[in-house]
Amino acid sequence: ITKEQQALMKIITDAYNRHQIPQDVAKKLLQDQYSAEENFLLLTEMATSQVQVLVEFTKNIPGFLSLDREDQIALLKGSAVEAMFLRSAQVFSRKMPSGHTEVLEERIRKSGISEEFITPMFNFYKSIGELHMVQEEQALLTTVTILTPDRPYVKDQQAVERLQETMLDVLRKLCVLQHPQEPQYFARLLGRLTELRTLSHYHTEMLVSWRMNDHKFTPLLCEIWDV
Ligand SMILES: Nc1ccc(C(=O)O[C@H]2C[C@H]3CC[C@@H]2C3)cc1
Protein backbone atom coordinates (compact mmCIF):
# COMPACT_ATOMS: atom_id res chain seq x y z
CA ILE A 1 0.00 0.00 0.00
CA THR A 2 1.53 3.29 -1.10
CA LYS A 3 1.68 6.44 1.03
CA GLU A 4 -1.13 8.11 -0.93
CA GLN A 5 -3.26 4.95 -0.67
CA GLN A 6 -2.76 5.02 3.10
CA ALA A 7 -3.80 8.69 3.15
CA LEU A 8 -6.88 7.86 1.04
CA MET A 9 -7.82 5.00 3.38
CA LYS A 10 -7.47 7.24 6.45
CA ILE A 11 -9.73 9.95 4.98
CA ILE A 12 -12.42 7.42 4.08
CA THR A 13 -12.26 5.47 7.35
CA ASP A 14 -12.33 8.62 9.49
CA ALA A 15 -15.33 9.89 7.51
CA TYR A 16 -17.05 6.52 7.85
CA ASN A 17 -16.57 6.51 11.62
CA ARG A 18 -17.37 10.21 12.03
CA HIS A 19 -20.77 9.91 10.40
CA GLN A 20 -22.41 7.39 12.73
CA ILE A 21 -26.13 6.86 13.46
CA PRO A 22 -27.15 9.35 16.17
CA GLN A 23 -27.24 7.67 19.58
CA ASP A 24 -30.79 8.93 20.26
CA VAL A 25 -32.15 6.77 17.41
CA ALA A 26 -30.31 3.73 18.76
CA LYS A 27 -31.51 4.50 22.31
CA LYS A 28 -35.15 4.78 21.22
CA LEU A 29 -34.95 1.19 20.00
CA LEU A 30 -34.98 0.08 23.63
CA GLN A 31 -37.51 2.55 25.06
CA ASP A 32 -40.65 2.90 22.97
CA GLN A 33 -43.24 0.16 23.10
CA TYR A 34 -43.58 -2.69 20.64
CA SER A 35 -46.60 -1.97 18.47
CA ALA A 36 -46.17 -2.55 14.73
CA GLU A 37 -46.78 1.18 14.18
CA GLU A 38 -44.14 2.16 16.76
CA ASN A 39 -41.66 -0.27 15.20
CA PHE A 40 -42.34 1.08 11.73
CA LEU A 41 -41.84 4.66 12.92
CA LEU A 42 -38.52 3.65 14.49
CA LEU A 43 -37.35 1.98 11.30
CA THR A 44 -38.39 5.08 9.35
CA GLU A 45 -36.33 7.23 11.69
CA MET A 46 -33.41 4.76 11.45
CA ALA A 47 -33.52 4.62 7.64
CA THR A 48 -33.80 8.42 7.41
CA SER A 49 -30.80 8.97 9.64
CA GLN A 50 -28.85 6.32 7.72
CA VAL A 51 -29.52 8.15 4.46
CA GLN A 52 -28.41 11.44 6.06
CA VAL A 53 -25.24 9.73 7.29
CA LEU A 54 -24.69 8.29 3.80
CA VAL A 55 -24.93 11.72 2.14
CA GLU A 56 -22.45 13.24 4.62
CA PHE A 57 -20.05 10.29 4.24
CA THR A 58 -20.21 10.40 0.43
CA LYS A 59 -19.17 14.06 0.37
CA ASN A 60 -15.90 13.00 2.03
CA ILE A 61 -14.98 10.46 -0.65
CA PRO A 62 -11.96 12.02 -2.42
CA GLY A 63 -12.96 12.90 -5.96
CA PHE A 64 -16.72 12.47 -5.45
CA LEU A 65 -17.49 16.20 -5.34
CA SER A 66 -15.54 16.76 -8.58
CA LEU A 67 -17.92 14.42 -10.44
CA ASP A 68 -20.77 15.94 -12.46
CA ARG A 69 -23.46 17.18 -10.00
CA GLU A 70 -26.24 15.15 -11.57
CA ASP A 71 -24.04 12.05 -11.54
CA GLN A 72 -23.42 12.60 -7.82
CA ILE A 73 -27.19 12.50 -7.24
CA ALA A 74 -27.58 9.45 -9.51
CA LEU A 75 -24.86 7.60 -7.55
CA LEU A 76 -26.46 8.47 -4.20
CA LYS A 77 -29.94 7.44 -5.28
CA GLY A 78 -28.62 4.29 -6.94
CA SER A 79 -26.57 3.15 -3.95
CA ALA A 80 -28.64 4.34 -0.96
CA VAL A 81 -30.37 0.99 -0.30
CA GLU A 82 -27.16 -1.03 -0.65
CA ALA A 83 -25.13 1.38 1.49
CA MET A 84 -27.89 1.36 4.11
CA PHE A 85 -27.98 -2.43 4.28
CA LEU A 86 -24.20 -2.58 4.46
CA ARG A 87 -24.18 -0.12 7.34
CA SER A 88 -27.07 -1.74 9.21
CA ALA A 89 -25.41 -5.13 8.73
CA GLN A 90 -22.23 -3.77 10.26
CA VAL A 91 -24.09 -1.99 13.06
CA PHE A 92 -26.07 -5.17 13.62
CA SER A 93 -23.18 -7.60 13.65
CA ARG A 94 -20.80 -5.57 15.77
CA LYS A 95 -21.39 -2.01 16.95
CA MET A 96 -24.58 -2.84 18.93
CA PRO A 97 -24.17 -3.35 22.68
CA SER A 98 -25.40 -6.90 23.37
CA GLY A 99 -29.14 -7.05 23.94
CA HIS A 100 -29.76 -4.18 21.49
CA THR A 101 -29.31 -6.55 18.57
CA GLU A 102 -32.12 -8.84 19.73
CA VAL A 103 -34.40 -5.85 20.37
CA LEU A 104 -33.68 -4.40 16.93
CA GLU A 105 -34.22 -7.79 15.31
CA GLU A 106 -37.54 -8.14 17.13
CA ARG A 107 -38.67 -4.67 16.02
CA ILE A 108 -37.73 -5.31 12.43
CA ARG A 109 -39.65 -8.60 12.48
CA LYS A 110 -42.71 -6.83 13.90
CA SER A 111 -42.89 -3.80 11.62
CA GLY A 112 -45.03 -4.95 8.71
CA ILE A 113 -42.15 -6.28 6.62
CA SER A 114 -43.23 -9.49 4.88
CA GLU A 115 -41.49 -12.69 5.98
CA GLU A 116 -40.14 -13.31 2.46
CA PHE A 117 -37.96 -10.21 2.89
CA ILE A 118 -37.01 -10.70 6.53
CA THR A 119 -35.19 -13.99 5.88
CA PRO A 120 -32.82 -12.78 3.14
CA MET A 121 -32.17 -9.59 5.14
CA PHE A 122 -31.03 -11.44 8.25
CA ASN A 123 -29.09 -13.96 6.16
CA PHE A 124 -27.24 -11.00 4.69
CA TYR A 125 -26.59 -9.53 8.14
CA LYS A 126 -25.18 -12.89 9.24
CA SER A 127 -22.98 -13.27 6.13
CA ILE A 128 -21.53 -9.79 6.70
CA GLY A 129 -20.93 -10.54 10.38
CA GLU A 130 -19.05 -13.73 9.49
CA LEU A 131 -16.55 -11.71 7.42
CA HIS A 132 -15.27 -9.89 10.54
CA MET A 133 -14.31 -6.90 8.40
CA VAL A 134 -12.00 -4.33 9.95
CA GLN A 135 -13.39 -0.79 9.88
CA GLU A 136 -11.17 0.22 6.93
CA GLU A 137 -12.63 -2.65 4.89
CA GLN A 138 -16.17 -1.65 5.87
CA ALA A 139 -15.56 1.97 4.87
CA LEU A 140 -13.90 1.00 1.58
CA LEU A 141 -16.54 -1.59 0.68
CA THR A 142 -19.26 1.03 1.20
CA THR A 143 -17.24 3.47 -0.93
CA VAL A 144 -16.89 0.87 -3.72
CA THR A 145 -20.67 0.33 -3.58
CA ILE A 146 -21.39 4.06 -3.87
CA LEU A 147 -18.98 4.41 -6.80
CA THR A 148 -20.74 1.83 -8.98
CA PRO A 149 -20.54 3.22 -12.55
CA ASP A 150 -23.60 1.43 -14.00
CA ARG A 151 -26.27 3.01 -11.82
CA PRO A 152 -29.30 4.40 -13.71
CA TYR A 153 -28.86 7.88 -15.24
CA VAL A 154 -25.08 8.12 -14.69
CA LYS A 155 -23.74 10.09 -17.69
CA ASP A 156 -19.94 9.99 -17.25
CA GLN A 157 -19.49 6.32 -16.27
CA GLN A 158 -15.75 6.43 -17.06
CA ALA A 159 -15.14 9.07 -14.39
CA VAL A 160 -16.95 6.93 -11.79
CA GLU A 161 -15.12 3.79 -12.97
CA ARG A 162 -11.74 5.49 -12.48
CA LEU A 163 -12.65 6.45 -8.90
CA GLN A 164 -14.03 3.00 -8.14
CA GLU A 165 -10.91 1.28 -9.49
CA THR A 166 -8.74 3.42 -7.21
CA MET A 167 -10.79 2.29 -4.21
CA LEU A 168 -10.87 -1.35 -5.33
CA ASP A 169 -7.07 -1.32 -5.59
CA VAL A 170 -6.70 -0.12 -2.00
CA LEU A 171 -9.34 -2.58 -0.75
CA ARG A 172 -7.67 -5.52 -2.53
CA LYS A 173 -4.28 -4.72 -0.97
CA LEU A 174 -5.85 -4.18 2.44
CA CYS A 175 -7.59 -7.57 2.30
CA VAL A 176 -4.28 -9.30 1.53
CA LEU A 177 -2.67 -7.54 4.51
CA GLN A 178 -5.56 -8.12 6.93
CA HIS A 179 -6.37 -11.71 5.94
CA PRO A 180 -3.08 -13.27 4.74
CA GLN A 181 -4.39 -16.75 5.50
CA GLU A 182 -7.41 -16.20 3.24
CA PRO A 183 -6.28 -15.31 -0.32
CA GLN A 184 -9.88 -15.34 -1.60
CA TYR A 185 -11.14 -12.88 1.07
CA PHE A 186 -11.27 -9.92 -1.36
CA ALA A 187 -13.39 -12.00 -3.77
CA ARG A 188 -15.72 -12.91 -0.88
CA LEU A 189 -16.20 -9.21 -0.08
CA LEU A 190 -17.12 -8.42 -3.67
CA GLY A 191 -19.49 -11.40 -3.62
CA ARG A 192 -21.41 -9.61 -0.86
CA LEU A 193 -22.07 -6.72 -3.26
CA THR A 194 -23.90 -9.12 -5.56
CA GLU A 195 -26.00 -10.33 -2.62
CA LEU A 196 -26.73 -6.65 -1.86
CA ARG A 197 -28.20 -6.09 -5.30
CA THR A 198 -30.66 -8.94 -4.72
CA LEU A 199 -31.65 -7.41 -1.37
CA SER A 200 -32.36 -4.06 -2.99
CA HIS A 201 -34.96 -5.67 -5.24
CA TYR A 202 -36.69 -7.06 -2.14
CA HIS A 203 -36.40 -3.61 -0.60
CA THR A 204 -38.32 -1.97 -3.43
CA GLU A 205 -41.17 -4.46 -2.92
CA MET A 206 -41.09 -3.73 0.81
CA LEU A 207 -41.48 0.00 0.15
CA VAL A 208 -44.38 -0.57 -2.25
CA SER A 209 -46.23 -2.81 0.22
CA TRP A 210 -45.76 -0.24 3.00
CA ARG A 211 -47.03 2.50 0.72
CA MET A 212 -50.00 0.36 -0.20
CA ASN A 213 -50.89 0.10 3.49
CA ASP A 214 -50.64 3.88 3.63
CA HIS A 215 -47.53 4.00 5.85
CA LYS A 216 -45.94 7.45 6.16
CA PHE A 217 -42.38 8.08 4.89
CA THR A 218 -40.13 11.07 5.52
CA PRO A 219 -39.50 13.54 2.64
CA LEU A 220 -35.86 12.42 2.42
CA LEU A 221 -36.83 8.75 1.97
CA CYS A 222 -39.46 9.71 -0.62
CA GLU A 223 -36.86 11.69 -2.53
CA ILE A 224 -34.00 9.17 -2.41
CA TRP A 225 -36.24 6.23 -3.40
CA ASP A 226 -38.72 8.05 -5.65
CA VAL A 227 -41.71 6.87 -3.59
N1 LIG B 1 -40.47 4.22 5.95
C1 LIG B 1 -39.39 3.36 5.83
C2 LIG B 1 -38.90 2.69 6.97
C3 LIG B 1 -37.80 1.87 6.86
C4 LIG B 1 -37.19 1.70 5.63
C5 LIG B 1 -36.02 0.82 5.52
O1 LIG B 1 -35.42 0.64 4.48
O2 LIG B 1 -35.63 0.23 6.70
C6 LIG B 1 -34.36 -0.32 6.67
C7 LIG B 1 -33.74 -0.25 8.06
C8 LIG B 1 -33.48 -1.70 8.39
C9 LIG B 1 -34.80 -2.38 8.60
C10 LIG B 1 -35.42 -2.45 7.23
C11 LIG B 1 -34.39 -1.79 6.35
C12 LIG B 1 -33.10 -2.24 7.04
C13 LIG B 1 -37.68 2.34 4.49
C14 LIG B 1 -38.77 3.16 4.60
The ligand as an ORCA input file, in Angstrom:
! r2SCAN-3c Opt
* xyz 0 1
  N     -40.473      4.215      5.947
  C     -39.391      3.359      5.826
  C     -38.902      2.693      6.973
  C     -37.797      1.871      6.855
  C     -37.193      1.696      5.626
  C     -36.020      0.817      5.524
  O     -35.424      0.637      4.483
  O     -35.626      0.228      6.704
  C     -34.358     -0.319      6.675
  C     -33.742     -0.255      8.065
  C     -33.475     -1.696      8.391
  C     -34.796     -2.377      8.598
  C     -35.418     -2.455      7.232
  C     -34.385     -1.791      6.350
  C     -33.098     -2.245      7.042
  C     -37.682      2.341      4.493
  C     -38.775      3.162      4.596
*
